[in-house]
Amino acid sequence: MPPTPPLSERRLRSTLTSKACDSCKARKIRCSGYPPPCQSCTIRGATCRFGTRKIPLRKNVNRDILITTGDASSSVKVKDVSPSGPNLATYANPKQDIAFPPIQNDLFIDRILFGSSSTDVPNADERFSLKGIGLLSGTHSVTFFSDSRLETLSAKLQNNKVNDLIRRMSSVINSRAKITTSTSPEHLPELGLSSLDYSSAAKYIAIYYEQVHPLFPHLDRETFDSTIASPNFSTILVNDTAFSALYHSVLALGSLHDGGGSFEPGKGKAWELLSVALAKVPDLPKAKNSLVALQAITTVAVYCLGVTCISIEHRIMTEMARMAQDLAPSLCKSPYSKAFYRVFWVVYVIEKIMSFHFGRPSAIIDANIVVHIPYIPESHLGALNWAHILAQQSRLLSRAMNTLFCPGLCHRGSQYFLVTIDQLLEDLEQWRASIAEEFRPGYPSQFNLLRRPMHGTVGIWINYLYYSLKLILLRSRLQIDSYQGNGLGKISHSDQLIEVSRSVLEIVTYVDVEPSTPLWIIAAIPLCALFVLFDHVISNPKSPDTRSNLALLNIAGGHFSRIEFASGGTLPGSLISEFTYIAREYINQCDNQDSLKEAQNMIPSVNHDTSVGESYTSGASHSLEQEFEMAQATVLNSTSLMDPIYAPIESLWDSGNDPLYGVDVMNLFNSIM
């Protein structure tokens, strides 16, 4: 036992055991206290550790008399500003210097610039990154099913149908993921003003106010209406680039919601109106009226949420985010600050949602935001404050990207990801509980609400925002459970993942198959849920929910067939519905195998006098059964296969492949052109 330090030292520098364990403090929940393990860690099966803290020094303490236990290599000398300070620092004993904990190198840039010691990071066996949870990249472009998972599915199905289907889907994506001269603002010629009669323009503006403005209330309606009512309106359209772009993008959205849109770029009245605004986008940063210019590019970005503009969406979102952040310091102090607040939070919501679902870094730096959320009466639907709810969820998406899926994260062990995912899941549930009951995901009578025009749109947005983040977090949690060999936790989170996927597909029939519907709602999230449920059905053919899961797969297949029909065949949704046919065919084969086994068990032992025909039939049946069992054994015994639903864990630094940058759940339809 080490000698007891003198009383003076104990009084100055004694340590106290923390009242809450490190895990509970990180999760910000109540801890049952010392000794370990606490009740929370016992329930979660987590490692319970109680750290210690040192009592702060008194101001009149001579720090040079203190003895520290820190290693000399990790200690830092305290510079004394007193007259005798330099002499003390020069002749001080290194063992008497105050030791400060080393700074954790969180990012890859810190590692390559400053290095890291071998003692402050997990070893190669402990560190990993959350990878492979998007839809694209990999051998066949679709990474929701990794290559090893495709091998597993092919072995179970005893064919290559899924593999071939993925290849066909990738071929369609590659042929359509091209920016054309009809879509890029850089290649659009300077178009003349669209010839539109007064009644049609008034109708489109009224539709915009009715169907678009409550969802995205960034437009200063009073100023906009007074401008278009001005006797000099025609002159303003010619001379004011910013307002002309805003006006024509408003008309384009009104026409889009009036049936004038198309799933193909370059077609329809809505695209004709949008083209006028797109041609002016490069000049918006130089516009005199910066607030109107920001409103204009934000309105164009709202149009770009759909399938048609997916090839230019990234550029529009990036330019919009850059303009909003550059203008914030000046416009927040101007007389137009309240109008700017409206625009900024719509920009924030749109950019964060699209960046997260595309799996790309956000262009908006959250730490720099000092913009207040204004009161927006148009965004209130009963007890629901739509603008505030949407901003809260967007912040959760931003946190998930920065703390889990940021490509620069390194030196992180599984405990970090566990704590982070659990905290996000807890905050997500708190967000759900704060929503008015009629809009709350999982509310029993919600399906009646989804049939109402505006309430239904808001309800689907809230449901899919909740389920998409929860699906991705649970799938990431399964990666860690698999890495740690936590079978009980894996089963629990797997069940939750299946339930979330079922919930997504249960409401997919309420989604409007229209060009105005955001891509992540009409295709990306339903597709993720379909993939999860398909994998579950193939992996667990004897599950009691198999029949109902097949029915939900049929519903999802019908939804994507509706997309193909509505697009006139330009979007091959029937390709995705083939997953349903593959799953049903496999379940029927399994049922036939079970029936064959039952029939064989009912037949008495073979008599030595049986006929040749009976012997042949029995031998054929036995051969078929043996072949099936051998195929199943191949699947179970293969060491290269992974557990269903989630992708394998790979080290970010030990793998030769480039990491997937985030939650790329939308790139499967990247530029459906």
SULGITA-V671475 format. One record per residue. N is the residue number from 1. RES is the residue in one small letter. SS is DSSP state (@ for helix, = for strand, . for the rest). BURIAL is + if it has 16 or more other ideal C-beta (glycine too) atoms within 10 Angstrom, else -. Layout:
n: <N	N>
res: <RES	RES>
ss: <SS	SS>
burial: <BURIAL	BURIAL>
//
This chain:
n: <1	2	3	4	5	6	7	8	9	10	11	12	13	14	15	16	17	18	19	20	21	22	23	24	25	26	27	28	29	30	31	32	33	34	35	36	37	38	39	40	41	42	43	44	45	46	47	48	49	50	51	52	53	54	55	56	57	58	59	60	61	62	63	64	65	66	67	68	69	70	71	72	73	74	75	76	77	78	79	80	81	82	83	84	85	86	87	88	89	90	91	92	93	94	95	96	97	98	99	100	101	102	103	104	105	106	107	108	109	110	111	112	113	114	115	116	117	118	119	120	121	122	123	124	125	126	127	128	129	130	131	132	133	134	135	136	137	138	139	140	141	142	143	144	145	146	147	148	149	150	151	152	153	154	155	156	157	158	159	160	161	162	163	164	165	166	167	168	169	170	171	172	173	174	175	176	177	178	179	180	181	182	183	184	185	186	187	188	189	190	191	192	193	194	195	196	197	198	199	200	201	202	203	204	205	206	207	208	209	210	211	212	213	214	215	216	217	218	219	220	221	222	223	224	225	226	227	228	229	230	231	232	233	234	235	236	237	238	239	240	241	242	243	244	245	246	247	248	249	250	251	252	253	254	255	256	257	258	259	260	261	262	263	264	265	266	267	268	269	270	271	272	273	274	275	276	277	278	279	280	281	282	283	284	285	286	287	288	289	290	291	292	293	294	295	296	297	298	299	300	301	302	303	304	305	306	307	308	309	310	311	312	313	314	315	316	317	318	319	320	321	322	323	324	325	326	327	328	329	330	331	332	333	334	335	336	337	338	339	340	341	342	343	344	345	346	347	348	349	350	351	352	353	354	355	356	357	358	359	360	361	362	363	364	365	366	367	368	369	370	371	372	373	374	375	376	377	378	379	380	381	382	383	384	385	386	387	388	389	390	391	392	393	394	395	396	397	398	399	400	401	402	403	404	405	406	407	408	409	410	411	412	413	414	415	416	417	418	419	420	421	422	423	424	425	426	427	428	429	430	431	432	433	434	435	436	437	438	439	440	441	442	443	444	445	446	447	448	449	450	451	452	453	454	455	456	457	458	459	460	461	462	463	464	465	466	467	468	469	470	471	472	473	474	475	476	477	478	479	480	481	482	483	484	485	486	487	488	489	490	491	492	493	494	495	496	497	498	499	500	501	502	503	504	505	506	507	508	509	510	511	512	513	514	515	516	517	518	519	520	521	522	523	524	525	526	527	528	529	530	531	532	533	534	535	536	537	538	539	540	541	542	543	544	545	546	547	548	549	550	551	552	553	554	555	556	557	558	559	560	561	562	563	564	565	566	567	568	569	570	571	572	573	574	575	576	577	578	579	580	581	582	583	584	585	586	587	588	589	590	591	592	593	594	595	596	597	598	599	600	601	602	603	604	605	606	607	608	609	610	611	612	613	614	615	616	617	618	619	620	621	622	623	624	625	626	627	628	629	630	631	632	633	634	635	636	637	638	639	640	641	642	643	644	645	646	647	648	649	650	651	652	653	654	655	656	657	658	659	660	661	662	663	664	665	666	667	668	669	670	671	672	673>
res: <m	p	p	t	p	p	l	s	e	r	r	l	r	s	t	l	t	s	k	a	c	d	s	c	k	a	r	k	i	r	c	s	g	y	p	p	p	c	q	s	c	t	i	r	g	a	t	c	r	f	g	t	r	k	i	p	l	r	k	n	v	n	r	d	i	l	i	t	t	g	d	a	s	s	s	v	k	v	k	d	v	s	p	s	g	p	n	l	a	t	y	a	n	p	k	q	d	i	a	f	p	p	i	q	n	d	l	f	i	d	r	i	l	f	g	s	s	s	t	d	v	p	n	a	d	e	r	f	s	l	k	g	i	g	l	l	s	g	t	h	s	v	t	f	f	s	d	s	r	l	e	t	l	s	a	k	l	q	n	n	k	v	n	d	l	i	r	r	m	s	s	v	i	n	s	r	a	k	i	t	t	s	t	s	p	e	h	l	p	e	l	g	l	s	s	l	d	y	s	s	a	a	k	y	i	a	i	y	y	e	q	v	h	p	l	f	p	h	l	d	r	e	t	f	d	s	t	i	a	s	p	n	f	s	t	i	l	v	n	d	t	a	f	s	a	l	y	h	s	v	l	a	l	g	s	l	h	d	g	g	g	s	f	e	p	g	k	g	k	a	w	e	l	l	s	v	a	l	a	k	v	p	d	l	p	k	a	k	n	s	l	v	a	l	q	a	i	t	t	v	a	v	y	c	l	g	v	t	c	i	s	i	e	h	r	i	m	t	e	m	a	r	m	a	q	d	l	a	p	s	l	c	k	s	p	y	s	k	a	f	y	r	v	f	w	v	v	y	v	i	e	k	i	m	s	f	h	f	g	r	p	s	a	i	i	d	a	n	i	v	v	h	i	p	y	i	p	e	s	h	l	g	a	l	n	w	a	h	i	l	a	q	q	s	r	l	l	s	r	a	m	n	t	l	f	c	p	g	l	c	h	r	g	s	q	y	f	l	v	t	i	d	q	l	l	e	d	l	e	q	w	r	a	s	i	a	e	e	f	r	p	g	y	p	s	q	f	n	l	l	r	r	p	m	h	g	t	v	g	i	w	i	n	y	l	y	y	s	l	k	l	i	l	l	r	s	r	l	q	i	d	s	y	q	g	n	g	l	g	k	i	s	h	s	d	q	l	i	e	v	s	r	s	v	l	e	i	v	t	y	v	d	v	e	p	s	t	p	l	w	i	i	a	a	i	p	l	c	a	l	f	v	l	f	d	h	v	i	s	n	p	k	s	p	d	t	r	s	n	l	a	l	l	n	i	a	g	g	h	f	s	r	i	e	f	a	s	g	g	t	l	p	g	s	l	i	s	e	f	t	y	i	a	r	e	y	i	n	q	c	d	n	q	d	s	l	k	e	a	q	n	m	i	p	s	v	n	h	d	t	s	v	g	e	s	y	t	s	g	a	s	h	s	l	e	q	e	f	e	m	a	q	a	t	v	l	n	s	t	s	l	m	d	p	i	y	a	p	i	e	s	l	w	d	s	g	n	d	p	l	y	g	v	d	v	m	n	l	f	n	s	i	m>
ss: <.	.	.	.	.	.	@	@	@	@	@	@	@	.	=	=	=	.	.	.	.	@	@	@	@	@	@	.	.	.	.	.	.	.	.	.	.	.	@	@	@	@	@	@	.	.	.	.	.	.	.	=	=	=	.	.	.	.	.	.	.	.	@	@	@	.	.	.	.	.	.	@	@	@	.	.	.	.	.	.	.	.	.	.	@	@	@	@	@	@	@	.	.	@	@	@	.	.	.	.	.	.	.	.	.	.	=	@	@	@	@	@	@	@	.	.	.	.	.	.	.	.	.	.	.	.	=	.	=	.	.	.	.	.	.	.	.	.	.	.	.	.	.	.	.	.	@	@	@	@	@	@	@	@	@	@	@	.	.	.	@	@	@	@	@	@	@	@	@	@	@	@	@	@	@	@	.	.	.	.	.	.	.	.	.	.	.	.	.	.	.	.	.	.	.	.	.	@	@	@	@	@	@	@	@	@	@	@	@	@	@	@	.	.	.	.	.	.	.	.	@	@	@	@	@	@	@	@	.	.	.	.	@	@	@	@	@	@	@	.	@	@	@	@	@	@	@	@	@	@	@	@	@	@	@	@	@	@	@	@	.	.	.	.	.	.	.	.	@	@	@	@	@	@	@	@	@	@	@	@	@	@	@	@	@	@	.	.	.	@	@	@	@	@	@	@	@	@	@	@	@	@	@	.	.	.	.	.	.	.	.	.	@	@	@	@	@	@	@	@	@	@	@	@	@	@	@	@	@	@	@	.	.	.	.	.	@	@	@	@	@	@	@	@	@	@	@	@	@	@	@	@	@	@	@	@	@	@	.	.	.	.	.	.	.	@	@	@	.	.	.	.	.	.	.	.	@	@	@	=	=	.	.	=	=	@	@	@	@	@	@	@	@	@	@	@	@	@	@	@	@	@	@	.	.	.	.	.	=	.	.	.	=	@	@	@	@	@	@	@	@	@	@	@	@	@	@	@	@	@	@	@	@	.	.	.	@	@	@	.	.	.	.	.	.	@	@	@	@	.	.	.	@	@	@	@	@	@	@	@	@	@	@	@	@	@	@	@	@	@	@	@	@	@	@	@	@	@	@	@	@	@	@	@	.	.	@	@	@	@	@	@	@	@	@	@	@	@	@	@	@	@	@	@	@	@	.	@	@	@	.	.	.	.	.	.	.	.	@	@	@	@	@	@	@	@	@	@	@	@	@	@	@	@	@	@	@	@	@	.	.	.	.	.	.	@	@	@	@	@	@	@	@	@	@	@	@	@	@	@	@	@	@	@	@	@	.	.	.	.	.	.	@	@	@	@	@	@	@	@	@	@	@	@	@	@	@	@	@	@	@	@	@	@	@	@	@	@	@	@	@	@	.	.	.	.	.	.	.	.	.	@	@	@	@	@	@	@	@	@	@	@	@	@	@	@	@	@	@	@	@	@	@	@	@	@	@	.	.	.	.	.	.	.	.	.	.	.	.	=	.	.	.	.	.	.	.	.	.	.	.	.	.	.	.	.	@	@	@	.	.	.	.>
burial: <-	-	-	-	-	-	-	-	-	-	-	+	+	-	-	-	-	+	-	+	+	+	+	+	-	+	+	-	-	-	+	+	-	-	-	-	+	+	-	+	+	-	-	+	-	+	-	+	-	+	-	-	-	-	-	-	-	-	-	-	-	-	-	-	-	-	-	+	-	+	-	-	-	-	+	-	-	-	-	+	-	-	-	-	-	-	-	+	-	-	-	-	-	-	-	-	+	-	-	-	-	+	-	-	+	+	-	+	-	+	+	-	-	-	-	+	-	-	-	-	+	-	-	-	-	-	+	+	+	+	+	+	+	+	+	+	+	+	-	+	+	+	+	+	+	+	+	-	+	+	+	+	+	+	+	+	+	-	-	-	+	+	+	-	+	+	-	-	+	+	-	-	+	-	-	+	+	-	+	-	-	-	+	-	+	-	-	+	-	-	-	-	-	+	-	+	-	-	-	+	+	-	+	+	+	-	+	+	+	-	+	+	+	+	+	+	+	+	+	+	-	-	-	+	-	-	+	-	-	-	-	-	-	-	-	-	+	-	-	+	+	+	+	+	+	+	+	+	+	+	+	+	+	+	+	+	+	+	-	+	+	+	+	+	+	-	+	+	+	+	+	+	+	+	+	+	+	+	+	+	+	-	-	+	-	-	+	-	-	+	+	+	+	+	+	+	+	+	+	+	+	+	+	+	+	+	+	+	+	+	+	+	+	+	-	+	+	+	+	+	+	-	+	+	+	-	+	+	-	-	+	-	-	-	-	+	+	-	+	+	+	+	+	+	+	+	+	+	+	+	+	+	+	+	+	+	+	+	+	+	-	+	+	+	-	-	-	-	-	-	+	-	-	-	-	+	-	+	+	-	+	-	-	+	+	+	+	+	+	+	+	+	+	+	+	+	+	+	-	+	+	-	+	+	+	+	+	-	+	+	+	+	-	+	+	+	+	+	+	+	+	+	+	+	+	-	+	+	-	-	+	+	-	-	+	-	-	+	+	+	+	-	+	-	-	+	-	-	+	+	-	-	-	-	+	+	+	+	+	+	+	+	+	+	+	+	+	+	+	+	+	+	+	+	+	+	+	+	+	+	+	+	-	-	-	+	-	-	+	+	-	-	+	+	-	+	+	+	-	+	+	+	+	+	+	-	+	+	-	+	+	-	+	-	+	+	+	+	+	+	+	+	+	+	+	+	+	+	+	+	+	+	+	+	+	+	+	+	+	-	+	-	-	-	-	+	-	-	+	+	-	+	+	+	+	+	+	-	+	+	+	+	+	+	-	+	+	-	-	+	+	+	+	-	+	+	+	+	+	+	-	+	+	-	-	+	+	-	-	+	-	-	+	-	-	-	-	-	-	-	-	-	-	-	-	-	-	-	-	-	-	-	-	-	-	-	-	-	-	-	-	-	-	-	-	-	-	+	-	-	-	-	-	-	+	-	-	-	-	-	+	+	+	+	+	+	+	+	+	+	-	+	-	-	-	-	-	-	+	+	+	+	+	+	+	+	+	+	+	+	+	+	+>
//
